[in-house]
């Protein structure tokens, strides 16, 4: 039986305008298209590292916040 992969929900809250180019590429690499977008991503070390490099631009939503909107 296959184990289900855990996920992490991330919201993009700050613009990349005026930030280094690599931070904009990281935001796009995570899959964000527009500001204030919320994505549910697989909880893998690579994804965690990308989130860590732009943690001042994104917000990790807790389980209770996901249910309440």
MDTraj code that builds the backbone (N, CA, C; nanometers):
import mdtraj as md
import numpy as np

residues = "UNK UNK UNK UNK UNK UNK UNK UNK UNK UNK UNK UNK UNK UNK UNK UNK UNK UNK UNK UNK UNK UNK UNK UNK UNK UNK UNK UNK UNK UNK UNK UNK UNK UNK UNK UNK UNK UNK UNK UNK UNK UNK UNK UNK UNK UNK UNK UNK UNK UNK UNK UNK UNK UNK UNK UNK UNK UNK UNK UNK UNK UNK UNK UNK UNK UNK UNK UNK UNK".split()
xyz = np.array([
    [0.0833, -0.1184, 0.0000],
    [0.0000, 0.0000, 0.0000],
    [0.0879, 0.1250, 0.0000],
    [0.0514, 0.2222, -0.0787],
    [0.1307, 0.3431, -0.0924],
    [0.0969, 0.4444, 0.0167],
    [0.1999, 0.5034, 0.0754],
    [0.1797, 0.6039, 0.1786],
    [0.1427, 0.7368, 0.1128],
    [0.0398, 0.8035, 0.1653],
    [0.0016, 0.9328, 0.1086],
    [0.1045, 1.0379, 0.1475],
    [0.1342, 1.1225, 0.0527],
    [0.2344, 1.2256, 0.0739],
    [0.1739, 1.3428, 0.1507],
    [0.2447, 1.3915, 0.2511],
    [0.1960, 1.5060, 0.3267],
    [0.2119, 1.6321, 0.2431],
    [0.1315, 1.7314, 0.2753],
    [0.1329, 1.8566, 0.1996],
    [0.1527, 1.9749, 0.2923],
    [0.1872, 2.0863, 0.2320],
    [0.2046, 2.2122, 0.3039],
    [0.1318, 2.3203, 0.2242],
    [0.0585, 2.4064, 0.2926],
    [-0.0161, 2.5127, 0.2261],
    [0.0569, 2.6449, 0.2474],
    [0.0843, 2.7141, 0.1371],
    [0.1636, 2.8361, 0.1397],
    [0.0880, 2.9464, 0.0670],
    [0.0930, 3.0677, 0.1226],
    [0.0296, 3.1838, 0.0594],
    [0.1369, 3.2876, 0.0294],
    [0.1345, 3.3412, -0.0930],
    [0.2287, 3.4453, -0.1340],
    [0.1722, 3.5788, -0.0871],
    [0.2449, 3.6502, 0.0019],
    [0.1902, 3.7710, 0.0631],
    [0.2665, 3.8992, 0.0311],
    [0.3888, 3.8903, -0.0190],
    [0.4663, 4.0100, -0.0503],
    [0.5225, 4.0030, -0.1912],
    [0.5268, 4.1169, -0.2574],
    [0.5717, 4.1254, -0.3958],
    [0.7218, 4.1020, -0.4085],
    [0.7630, 4.0596, -0.5273],
    [0.9055, 4.0390, -0.5557],
    [0.9669, 4.1609, -0.6241],
    [0.8888, 4.2655, -0.6446],
    [0.9415, 4.3870, -0.7062],
    [1.0476, 4.4465, -0.6145],
    [1.1639, 4.4743, -0.6701],
    [1.2744, 4.5305, -0.5927],
    [1.3551, 4.4253, -0.5176],
    [1.3233, 4.3003, -0.5363],
    [1.3962, 4.1908, -0.4717],
    [1.4956, 4.1315, -0.5709],
    [1.5935, 4.0578, -0.5222],
    [1.6875, 3.9916, -0.6139],
    [1.6152, 3.8976, -0.7100],
    [1.6712, 3.8820, -0.8278],
    [1.6095, 3.8013, -0.9337],
    [1.5857, 3.6564, -0.8912],
    [1.6787, 3.6018, -0.8125],
    [1.6636, 3.4614, -0.7727],
    [1.5406, 3.4401, -0.6838],
    [1.4992, 3.5409, -0.6080],
    [1.3798, 3.5266, -0.5245],
    [1.2539, 3.5228, -0.6102],
    [1.2493, 3.6020, -0.7160],
    [1.1370, 3.5980, -0.8088],
    [1.1285, 3.4635, -0.8794],
    [1.2446, 3.4106, -0.9171],
    [1.2470, 3.2796, -0.9827],
    [1.2034, 3.1684, -0.8867],
    [1.2373, 3.1821, -0.7603],
    [1.1964, 3.0828, -0.6617],
    [1.0450, 3.0851, -0.6428],
    [0.9872, 3.2050, -0.6362],
    [0.8407, 3.2179, -0.6243],
    [0.7736, 3.1520, -0.7442],
    [0.8221, 3.1803, -0.8646],
    [0.7658, 3.1184, -0.9856],
    [0.7894, 2.9673, -0.9860],
    [0.9057, 2.9256, -0.9371],
    [0.9369, 2.7834, -0.9302],
    [0.8464, 2.7066, -0.8356],
    [0.7985, 2.7742, -0.7321],
    [0.7027, 2.7117, -0.6415],
    [0.5661, 2.6960, -0.7071],
    [0.5413, 2.7741, -0.8134],
    [0.4148, 2.7620, -0.8859],
    [0.3212, 2.8798, -0.8702],
    [0.3671, 2.9841, -0.8023],
    [0.2813, 3.1013, -0.7843],
    [0.2703, 3.1807, -0.9135],
    [0.1507, 3.2281, -0.9424],
    [0.1241, 3.3101, -1.0609],
    [0.0895, 3.4535, -1.0233],
    [0.0233, 3.4719, -0.9086],
    [-0.0196, 3.6066, -0.8691],
    [-0.0111, 3.6227, -0.7176],
    [-0.0002, 3.7460, -0.6752],
    [0.0087, 3.7802, -0.5340],
    [-0.1192, 3.7380, -0.4614],
    [-0.1072, 3.6977, -0.3376],
    [-0.2167, 3.6516, -0.2506],
    [-0.2760, 3.5186, -0.2961],
    [-0.2026, 3.4465, -0.3788],
    [-0.2450, 3.3136, -0.4220],
    [-0.2040, 3.2119, -0.3153],
    [-0.2858, 3.1111, -0.2960],
    [-0.2575, 3.0048, -0.2008],
    [-0.2373, 2.8743, -0.2765],
    [-0.1301, 2.8030, -0.2446],
    [-0.0994, 2.6753, -0.3082],
    [-0.0814, 2.5672, -0.2027],
    [-0.1218, 2.4468, -0.2361],
    [-0.0936, 2.3304, -0.1527],
    [0.0136, 2.2502, -0.2260],
    [0.1302, 2.2409, -0.1631],
    [0.2470, 2.1786, -0.2250],
    [0.2869, 2.0535, -0.1479],
    [0.3554, 1.9593, -0.2146],
    [0.4053, 1.8424, -0.1420],
    [0.5108, 1.8844, -0.0394],
    [0.5073, 1.8222, 0.0757],
    [0.6009, 1.8562, 0.1837],
    [0.7282, 1.7746, 0.1669],
    [0.8185, 1.8264, 0.0820],
    [0.9467, 1.7615, 0.0526],
    [1.0605, 1.8544, 0.0937],
    [1.1791, 1.8008, 0.1152],
    [1.2930, 1.8849, 0.1523],
    [1.3234, 1.9948, 0.0488],
    [1.3089, 1.9648, -0.0799],
    [1.3373, 2.0647, -0.1836],
    [1.2383, 2.1812, -0.1757],
    [1.1117, 2.1491, -0.1562],
    [1.0081, 2.2523, -0.1443],
    [1.0302, 2.3332, -0.0174],
    [1.0616, 2.2650, 0.0916],
    [1.0899, 2.3348, 0.2184],
    [1.2065, 2.4319, 0.2020],
    [1.3107, 2.3920, 0.1301],
    [1.4256, 2.4787, 0.1075],
    [1.3893, 2.6008, 0.0255],
    [1.3038, 2.5827, -0.0760],
    [1.2601, 2.6961, -0.1573],
    [1.1782, 2.7933, -0.0726],
    [1.0909, 2.7390, 0.0118],
    [1.0091, 2.8238, 0.0992],
    [1.0986, 2.8984, 0.1976],
    [1.1994, 2.8309, 0.2499],
    [1.2919, 2.8947, 0.3444],
    [1.3653, 3.0118, 0.2803],
    [1.3994, 3.0004, 0.1516],
    [1.4742, 3.1082, 0.0858],
    [1.3882, 3.2313, 0.0574],
    [1.2562, 3.2157, 0.0575],
    [1.1658, 3.3300, 0.0356],
    [1.0648, 3.3408, 0.1502],
    [1.1057, 3.2997, 0.2707],
    [1.0118, 3.2971, 0.3833],
    [0.9601, 3.4362, 0.4224],
    [1.0286, 3.5416, 0.3824],
    [0.9821, 3.6773, 0.4103],
    [0.8768, 3.7229, 0.3091],
    [0.8550, 3.6455, 0.2029],
    [0.7572, 3.6792, 0.0996],
    [0.6328, 3.5900, 0.1051],
    [0.6408, 3.4807, 0.1776],
    [0.5292, 3.3859, 0.1830],
    [0.4879, 3.3613, 0.3274],
    [0.3711, 3.2992, 0.3423],
    [0.3188, 3.2649, 0.4738],
    [0.2751, 3.1189, 0.4691],
    [0.3165, 3.0409, 0.5675],
    [0.2731, 2.9015, 0.5760],
    [0.1457, 2.8990, 0.6586],
    [0.0391, 2.8431, 0.6009],
    [-0.0900, 2.8396, 0.6677],
    [-0.1022, 2.7134, 0.7521],
    [-0.1530, 2.7296, 0.8718],
    [-0.1751, 2.6164, 0.9622],
    [-0.3029, 2.5437, 0.9219],
    [-0.3223, 2.4249, 0.9737],
    [-0.4386, 2.3426, 0.9396],
    [-0.5697, 2.4141, 0.9696],
    [-0.5798, 2.4842, 1.0830],
    [-0.7041, 2.5535, 1.1187],
    [-0.7330, 2.6693, 1.0224],
    [-0.6292, 2.7371, 0.9748],
    [-0.6464, 2.8476, 0.8800],
    [-0.6934, 2.7972, 0.7444],
    [-0.6490, 2.6773, 0.7057],
    [-0.6893, 2.6202, 0.5767],
    [-0.8386, 2.5893, 0.5770],
    [-0.8898, 2.5377, 0.6880],
    [-1.0303, 2.5022, 0.6961],
    [-1.1195, 2.6253, 0.7023],
    [-1.0737, 2.7301, 0.7713],
    [-1.1540, 2.8510, 0.7886],
    [-1.1430, 2.9462, 0.6714],
    [-1.0473, 2.9263, 0.5838],
    [-1.0323, 3.0116, 0.4663],
    [-0.9325, 3.1127, 0.4923],
])
top = md.Topology()
chain = top.add_chain()
for i, resn in enumerate(residues, 1):
    res = top.add_residue(resn, chain, resSeq=i)
    for name in ("N", "CA", "C"):
        top.add_atom(name, md.element.get_by_symbol(name[0]), res)
traj = md.Trajectory(xyz[None], top)
